[in-house]
Amino acid sequence: MSRLPSDSAQLEFLIGIQRILGEGSFVASYKYALLLALAELSIEKTALSDGTLPIELDQLADRFIALYWRQVAPFRGKNVLVQSTGRQASIISKIAAFKATTPTLALARGKRSWQRLIRDVGRLLVSMPLWKLQLVGRERLEFLYDEHLVEMCVVLRPGVAACFRAQFAVVQALVQTAWLSFVQRLPLNRTILGSMSDLSEFLFGAERSGLRSISDGLLDLQRGACFYCAGKLREGGEVDHFIPWSRYSLDLGHNFVLAHASCNRDKRDMLAAPCHLARWVNRNNVEDIALQEIFDAARFPFDSGASFGVAKWAYENAEKSRALVWVSRGQDVRLTGDWRGLLV
Ligand SMILES: [Zn+2]
């Protein structure tokens, strides 16, 4: 279990994030995407024993593109939203052009030209937001990372990844709110936006379209039985996010299981009890190749290491907050440390 930063360290970290959002200068939305990318990768990756976390520039660029991927679709079928105070930011146009010929991220990552896009975005990160993010007025805060690359990695300072993990929900809410109001305020977006009620859903909502296509594969793999109660799935079942979407909104293949609609509904936004976690870990290890085939066929992104990382983070936080976890219809228990040996 990673060491929890002290309350005062977490508070200082959040104050730093708020100063960046409140006092930093924003000519484009890049800094928001960068902050969210750093927060997400802090959850999916494992920090080194000294508490630092190196993140490869290419990986950061990949996540940065993923965050913009849904946003570069034409808003309500009209125009792509502007993401900078001047004309459209050039990298947004590049990502939009890529998406126009390649509808899904999984397909895009398989194209040879993807590497060029990653390089372009990496260059943009270095020339724009990376070394400007921690500049607040004339003051340089430099609390997240040192301002140079080490072997093509941005290195989060000791304890920073742990703070992102502990305060993820707060950081995400702060950044998304600031990003939303930045996009709303840009004059060029006013004609596109009209009434803005669905903007938040458009920018940060779920991309659920591919879910149906993996349910057939999962039905086969689970031999027609519900993942949770092992009862027969007569109606085909529902694809469930093992780690609930409300806790971590990233669709990665290994997170999906097929369950009764009634089991899924009863589980709601809770984590599943350790007995289910054990089966989930086992399934992902034993059936790894079959799962990859299902995800590839459905053109769905997957990364088992990241899925395990997210699960570890979710259970760590649940244990710290003494959360209830779901056992079966109508039955919850308090999470204890039993889960820890399952996710090593
Ligand atoms: Zn069931």
Boltz pocket constraint, residues with backbone or C-beta under 6 A from the ligand:
constraints:
  - pocket:
      binder: B
      contacts: [[A, 226], [A, 227], [A, 228], [A, 229], [A, 230], [A, 231], [A, 259], [A, 260], [A, 263]]
      max_distance: 6.0
